[in-house]
Amino acid sequence: MISTATVTATPNAFHGLGISPALLGAIDALHFTVPTPVQAQAIPVAVTGRDIIGIAQTGTGKTLAFGIPMVQRLAENGRCGLVLVPTRELALQVNESLVRLTPSVRMRTAVLIGGESMQMQIQRLRESPRIIIATPGRLNDHLNQRRLRLDQVGVLVLDEADRMLDMGFFPQIERVLKALPKDRQTMLFSATIPASVVQIAADYMQTPARVEVAPSGSAASLVSQEMFVVRRESKGALLGELLKDYSGSVLLFVRTKRGASRVAEQLRGMGHAAAEIHADRTLGQRKNALRGFKSGEFRVLVATDIAARGIDVTGIELVVNYDLPDDPENYVHRIGRTGRAGLEGRAITLATPDQGQEVRQIEKIMQISIPRNEHPEVPGEHFTKASVPAGRPQPSRGPQGPRSGRRPQGGATGHGSRHGSFSFQPRRAR
């Protein structure tokens, strides 16, 4: 059983959270002036070295909530930090956030993910990084080859731990946990905390503080939701009509790799600039698709759930669930890609008349009833009254126009220091 302590809110200014002057300077340079709720609650506790379980919706600033205290703790104790994430895209996104902070304390970071050259990653390890961001599979590859030791890790972060377990990474995560020093700080952050994650916390964390800015499974408050019930063969036509109602960027989710390619091609046939991102795309292709989506080269990005937690793009106007997710909890993470950084967003779901049970599972997790609608140009079929579960209705908003928001700033990769670093182990000759 986990012994937890609920953390009360702290003043909403970074200068009142116990952050060191060096990091405050870096934060000021990035023009971050008001912390998000999860940052305001987590940072003052994390900078003391206490273990934390953080529960917050996607898009609420969890990366800086663990990144700021991690960098500060490592600067103080000279040890190393390790961040485990479920996907390549999320690893790159986390690294982008951390390298905005590390130049002020002269730390190198390294990303270890699949689909990238092992030799390139070995070279990064030779440069003695202080922080590693990795997917569990690739980290274990380096451990198996004895290229890496974890005995200097002082801070461990498990980001989106529930997703990592859903993807079958438990054996790799457990091996990493057993290889780490016991006198470390562990921070676990996610939008949902299922029983499997609670068990990891019970086995590998020391009396963690619980930081919860919204109940597990909650969607971001600035995301208005809507559902169209439509026959499968009418989805493409309905999508075309819906895209006429919006002018901004669109992130569209499908279930399968083949479906992503098919829908992306269909969108291009309609005259929309569309890219696709899924497991059959190379790492380079996925990077180019995401880069083009961020820059506006592609208006629509078609993705499988591999990208549900790895896309951090400010100003996505609309998320479309072209297919319902295999796992109902992924619905929360999908729609959390819009309504970020204080901007309003919209999420539209296309469901078929035979998917009433899947919809009920989503609504049970979120504790709401998603408003149903019917587009006048493409008549759909509504669920029967008996199949619509009772719930607390979500207010529906009109389409949102473009709004300004705080966009990410660039940063350097940092430098090495005289403090401890990850040990690169040259393989012995056989």
C-alpha distance (Angstrom), angle and dihedral (degrees) to the residues before:
residue distance angle dihedral
M1 . . .
I2 3.81 . .
S3 3.77 119.3 .
T4 3.79 106.2 -148.2
A5 3.76 137.0 175.4
T6 3.78 122.5 -147.2
V7 3.81 111.6 -129.6
T8 3.78 119.6 -139.4
A9 3.78 123.0 -137.9
T10 3.80 119.6 -85.7
P11 3.82 130.9 -152.7
N12 3.80 112.9 -64.6
A13 3.79 99.4 -117.9
F14 3.79 127.4 90.7
H15 3.81 89.6 -135.3
G16 3.80 90.5 66.4
L17 3.80 98.8 52.1
G18 3.81 102.3 81.7
I19 3.80 94.7 -100.7
S20 3.81 118.3 156.4
P21 3.83 119.6 -107.9
A22 3.81 92.4 -113.5
L23 3.81 92.5 56.6
L24 3.79 92.7 40.9
G25 3.78 87.4 58.3
A26 3.81 90.7 52.5
I27 3.82 91.0 47.5
D28 3.81 91.6 48.9
A29 3.81 90.0 50.1
L30 3.81 88.8 55.0
H31 3.83 89.4 52.4
F32 3.79 93.0 -122.0
T33 3.80 103.5 149.8
V34 3.81 107.3 155.5
P35 3.81 120.7 45.3
T36 3.78 120.1 -137.8
P37 3.83 116.2 -113.2
V38 3.80 93.7 -97.8
Q39 3.80 90.9 48.7
A40 3.80 92.1 48.1
Q41 3.80 91.5 51.6
A42 3.80 101.6 37.3
I43 3.81 104.4 40.9
P44 3.85 98.8 62.4
V45 3.81 90.2 51.6
A46 3.81 96.9 40.7
V47 3.82 94.7 51.1
T48 3.83 87.4 62.7
G49 3.80 90.5 59.9
R50 3.78 97.7 -110.3
D51 3.82 121.2 145.7
I52 3.81 114.4 -107.0
I53 3.79 138.0 -161.0
G54 3.80 106.4 -160.7
I55 3.79 122.0 -165.4
A56 3.79 116.9 -173.3
Q57 3.76 138.2 136.2
T58 3.77 119.9 -93.3
G59 3.80 112.0 -86.5
T60 3.80 97.6 30.8
G61 3.82 98.4 112.9
K62 3.81 103.0 -92.8
T63 3.81 93.2 150.6
L64 3.80 94.2 64.1
A65 3.81 89.6 38.5
F66 3.81 88.5 67.7
G67 3.82 98.6 21.5
I68 3.81 98.0 61.8
P69 3.83 96.2 50.4
M70 3.80 92.2 40.7
V71 3.82 93.3 54.6
Q72 3.79 90.6 44.7
R73 3.81 93.9 49.9
L74 3.81 92.2 48.1
A75 3.80 91.3 49.6
E76 3.80 88.5 54.1
N77 3.80 101.0 44.2
G78 3.82 102.2 29.9
R79 3.81 93.5 -128.7
C80 3.82 131.8 122.8
G81 3.78 136.2 -97.0
L82 3.81 129.4 -138.7
V83 3.82 124.8 -165.2
L84 3.82 118.5 -169.9
V85 3.81 117.7 -162.0
P86 3.82 132.9 172.2
T87 3.82 102.0 -124.5
R88 3.79 142.2 36.7
E89 3.79 92.0 -122.2
L90 3.79 92.8 53.4
A91 3.81 91.1 48.2
L92 3.80 90.9 54.8
Q93 3.81 91.1 45.3
V94 3.82 92.8 51.1
N95 3.80 90.5 48.5
E96 3.80 90.9 51.7
S97 3.80 89.0 55.8
L98 3.80 95.7 45.4
V99 3.80 96.5 48.8
R100 3.80 88.3 62.3
L101 3.80 87.3 66.1
T102 3.80 105.1 34.7
P103 3.85 101.0 70.7
S104 3.82 89.7 68.4
V105 3.81 90.0 60.4
R106 3.84 97.9 30.3
M107 3.80 99.7 -117.9
R108 3.77 128.9 150.8
T109 3.78 122.5 -140.5
A110 3.81 129.2 -156.5
V111 3.80 130.5 -162.6
L112 3.82 118.8 -147.9
I113 3.80 112.4 -170.1
G114 3.78 138.3 146.0
G115 3.77 121.5 -98.8
E116 3.79 92.2 43.8
S117 3.80 130.4 99.1
M118 3.80 113.5 -82.9
Q119 3.81 89.5 -149.1
M120 3.78 91.1 56.9
Q121 3.80 89.8 51.4
I122 3.81 91.9 46.8
Q123 3.80 87.9 55.1
R124 3.81 89.7 53.1
L125 3.80 90.1 51.5
R126 3.80 90.0 51.6
E127 3.81 87.8 59.4
S128 3.84 89.5 65.8
P129 3.82 102.3 -119.9
R130 3.79 118.3 -158.6
I131 3.82 94.4 -153.6
I132 3.79 127.5 40.6
I133 3.80 123.0 -167.1
A134 3.79 110.2 -166.1
T135 3.76 147.9 160.0
P136 3.83 111.2 -122.0
G137 3.80 95.9 -117.1
R138 3.79 96.8 53.3
L139 3.81 92.9 41.8
N140 3.79 88.9 55.3
D141 3.81 90.0 49.2
H142 3.80 88.9 60.2
L143 3.80 91.8 44.1
N144 3.81 91.1 50.5
Q145 3.80 90.1 52.6
R146 3.81 90.3 47.6
R147 3.79 91.0 -122.3
L148 3.76 93.0 129.6
R149 3.80 141.0 40.3
L150 3.79 124.9 -161.4
D151 3.80 100.0 -163.1
Q152 3.83 92.6 109.5
V153 3.81 95.9 54.6
G154 3.79 110.7 124.5
V155 3.81 99.1 166.1
L156 3.81 126.6 39.6
V157 3.80 123.4 -172.5
L158 3.80 122.9 -167.6
D159 3.79 104.4 -164.5
E160 3.82 117.0 -167.9
A161 3.79 90.0 -3.5
D162 3.79 93.5 172.2
R163 3.80 90.6 59.0
M164 3.81 91.5 49.6
L165 3.80 89.8 54.1
D166 3.81 91.5 46.1
M167 3.81 87.8 55.3
G168 3.80 91.9 54.6
F169 3.81 98.2 -106.0
F170 3.80 96.9 131.7
P171 3.86 95.7 107.5
Q172 3.82 91.3 50.7
I173 3.80 92.8 45.1
E174 3.79 91.8 48.6
R175 3.80 91.4 51.2
V176 3.80 90.0 52.0
L177 3.80 92.3 47.7
K178 3.80 91.3 52.1
A179 3.82 91.2 49.6
L180 3.81 93.9 54.2
P181 3.81 126.0 92.1
K182 3.80 113.7 -98.1
D183 3.81 92.4 -133.2
R184 3.78 94.2 70.6
Q185 3.78 135.5 113.1
T186 3.82 115.8 -115.0
M187 3.79 124.3 -160.4
L188 3.80 120.7 -174.5
F189 3.80 118.6 -169.7
S190 3.79 129.6 179.4
A191 3.78 143.3 135.5
T192 3.82 91.0 -122.0
I193 3.80 130.0 35.4
P194 3.83 111.0 -161.6
A195 3.80 123.7 -178.4
S196 3.82 93.0 -92.2
V197 3.79 91.1 59.9
V198 3.79 91.6 45.8
Q199 3.81 88.5 55.3
I200 3.80 92.1 53.6
A201 3.79 88.7 50.0
A202 3.80 91.1 50.6
D203 3.81 93.2 49.3
Y204 3.80 101.1 40.2
M205 3.83 109.4 24.1
Q206 3.81 131.9 77.9
T207 3.82 114.2 -131.0
P208 3.82 93.7 -47.8
A209 3.78 122.5 -152.1
R210 3.80 111.8 -124.5
V211 3.79 116.2 -133.2
E212 3.79 111.7 -171.9
V213 3.78 121.9 170.2
A214 3.82 93.7 168.4
P215 3.80 134.4 10.6
S216 3.80 116.0 -87.4
G217 3.81 108.2 -85.9
S218 3.81 95.9 25.3
A219 3.78 119.9 140.9
A220 3.78 123.5 -134.8
S221 3.81 110.4 -81.9
L222 3.82 93.5 -129.7
V223 3.82 93.6 59.5
S224 3.80 115.5 94.3
Q225 3.79 114.3 -158.7
E226 3.77 134.3 -149.1
M227 3.80 135.7 172.3
F228 3.79 131.6 -152.7
V229 3.80 117.4 -161.9
V230 3.77 106.4 -150.7
R231 3.78 140.2 156.1
R232 3.81 113.4 -94.6
E233 3.80 93.3 -117.2
S234 3.82 90.8 54.3
K235 3.81 96.6 53.5
G236 3.80 95.4 93.6
A237 3.81 93.8 50.8
L238 3.81 91.6 46.3
L239 3.81 91.0 49.6
G240 3.79 90.3 53.4
E241 3.80 91.0 52.6
L242 3.80 93.7 46.0
L243 3.80 92.7 52.5
K244 3.80 88.3 58.9
D245 3.81 88.5 62.8
Y246 3.82 93.5 59.4
S247 3.77 133.3 53.5
G248 3.82 102.6 -171.6
S249 3.79 135.9 77.8
V250 3.80 119.2 -56.8
L251 3.80 130.0 -154.7
L252 3.80 110.7 -160.7
F253 3.81 124.0 -166.5
V254 3.80 127.0 -154.5
R255 3.80 131.3 173.2
T256 3.79 103.4 -123.7
K257 3.80 140.1 41.8
R258 3.80 90.7 -125.0
G259 3.78 90.4 49.8
A260 3.81 90.8 52.1
S261 3.80 91.9 54.5
R262 3.80 92.1 45.6
V263 3.81 95.4 49.3
A264 3.82 92.8 43.9
E265 3.81 90.0 53.3
Q266 3.80 90.0 47.1
L267 3.80 90.7 52.3
R268 3.79 92.0 49.3
G269 3.80 87.6 52.1
M270 3.81 88.3 56.2
G271 3.80 89.7 54.8
H272 3.82 98.4 -101.7
A273 3.80 121.5 134.9
A274 3.80 100.5 -121.4
A275 3.80 135.9 171.1
E276 3.79 131.1 -175.1
I277 3.78 133.4 -138.6
H278 3.81 123.7 -169.6
A279 3.81 142.7 122.4
D280 3.82 95.0 -76.7
R281 3.80 91.3 60.6
T282 3.79 118.4 89.1
L283 3.79 119.1 -114.6
G284 3.80 89.1 -106.1
Q285 3.81 92.1 51.7
R286 3.79 91.1 48.6
K287 3.80 91.8 49.4
N288 3.81 91.3 49.2
A289 3.81 92.0 48.6
L290 3.79 92.5 50.3
R291 3.81 92.3 43.4
G292 3.80 90.9 50.7
F293 3.79 91.4 48.1
K294 3.80 91.6 51.2
S295 3.81 92.6 48.1
G296 3.81 94.5 46.7
E297 3.80 95.6 -112.0
F298 3.81 87.3 120.7
R299 3.78 118.4 40.3
V300 3.81 94.4 -168.9
L301 3.79 127.0 42.0
V302 3.80 114.7 -165.8
A303 3.79 112.3 -156.5
T304 3.76 144.5 169.3
D305 3.79 119.3 -136.4
I306 3.80 89.7 -84.3
A307 3.82 84.4 86.0
A308 3.80 99.1 41.5
R309 3.81 91.9 99.7
G310 3.78 100.4 25.4
I311 3.78 104.0 64.8
D312 3.78 118.4 89.0
V313 3.79 106.0 172.5
T314 3.79 119.0 150.4
G315 3.77 115.1 -135.6
I316 3.82 103.5 25.4
E317 3.80 99.7 161.5
L318 3.78 99.9 -164.6
V319 3.79 139.0 21.4
V320 3.80 115.0 -162.3
N321 3.79 121.3 -162.3
Y322 3.80 95.7 -155.8
D323 3.81 86.6 172.8
L324 3.78 126.2 23.1
P325 3.83 111.8 -111.0
D326 3.80 121.4 -101.7
D327 3.79 88.7 -127.3
P328 3.84 112.6 46.6
E329 3.82 91.1 -146.9
N330 3.81 88.9 64.2
Y331 3.80 88.0 67.8
V332 3.81 88.3 73.0
H333 3.80 92.2 52.0
R334 3.79 93.5 45.1
I335 3.79 96.3 54.2
G336 3.81 89.9 41.8
R337 3.81 88.1 74.2
T338 3.82 88.2 79.1
G339 3.80 128.1 50.4
R340 3.81 92.1 46.4
A341 3.82 132.4 148.8
G342 3.80 92.8 18.4
L343 3.82 95.1 -53.1
E344 3.79 123.9 126.3
G345 3.78 119.1 -117.9
R346 3.77 142.6 -177.0
A347 3.82 131.8 -133.3
I348 3.80 122.2 -165.1
T349 3.79 123.0 -172.6
L350 3.80 126.1 -161.7
A351 3.81 111.3 -153.1
T352 3.77 129.7 174.7
P353 3.82 122.2 -129.6
D354 3.82 91.9 -106.1
Q355 3.83 94.7 56.4
G356 3.79 98.4 79.3
Q357 3.80 93.4 119.0
E358 3.82 92.9 51.5
V359 3.80 90.5 49.5
R360 3.80 91.2 50.4
Q361 3.81 90.3 53.3
I362 3.82 90.8 53.5
E363 3.79 92.2 47.4
K364 3.79 91.6 47.8
I365 3.82 90.9 55.4
M366 3.80 92.6 47.1
Q367 3.82 94.9 37.7
I368 3.79 92.6 -134.6
S369 3.78 139.0 99.3
I370 3.81 110.9 -121.4
P371 3.84 110.1 -134.2
R372 3.82 113.5 -110.9
N373 3.77 121.2 -138.5
E374 3.78 141.1 175.1
H375 3.79 123.6 -142.1
P376 3.81 109.9 -133.0
E377 3.81 95.2 -138.8
V378 3.81 94.3 51.6
P379 3.82 111.8 34.3
G380 3.79 112.1 -147.9
E381 3.77 134.3 -168.1
H382 3.78 118.1 -104.2
F383 3.76 124.9 -140.1
T384 3.77 112.7 -100.0
K385 3.79 113.7 -99.7
A386 3.80 91.6 -107.3
S387 3.79 92.1 56.9
V388 3.80 95.2 54.2
P389 3.81 108.2 90.3
A390 3.76 120.5 -140.2
G391 3.77 114.9 -111.7
R392 3.76 147.5 135.2
P393 3.84 105.0 -64.1
Q394 3.78 118.8 -124.1
P395 3.83 111.1 -131.8
S396 3.77 111.9 -115.8
R397 3.80 120.7 -134.0
G398 3.74 130.0 -163.3
P399 3.81 122.3 -106.4
Q400 3.76 111.5 -66.0
G401 3.75 122.2 -127.4
P402 3.79 123.3 -138.6
R403 3.78 113.7 -65.9
S404 3.75 133.1 -174.1
G405 3.78 121.4 -112.2
R406 3.78 143.2 164.0
R407 3.76 108.0 -76.2
P408 3.78 126.5 -158.4
Q409 3.77 117.6 -88.9
G410 3.79 124.7 -139.2
G411 3.77 124.4 -111.0
A412 3.77 145.3 -176.9
T413 3.76 125.5 -104.9
G414 3.79 93.9 -117.4
H415 3.77 130.7 -131.2
G416 3.74 138.0 -92.0
S417 3.79 122.2 -96.4
R418 3.76 140.4 -159.9
H419 3.82 90.9 -100.5
G420 3.80 127.1 95.5
S421 3.76 120.8 -64.7
F422 3.77 140.0 -179.9
S423 3.76 109.8 -67.5
F424 3.77 114.1 -119.0
Q425 3.78 107.9 -150.5
P426 3.82 116.6 -156.0
R427 3.77 111.3 -141.5
R428 3.76 114.7 -107.6
A429 3.77 118.4 -119.0
R430 3.79 114.0 -107.0
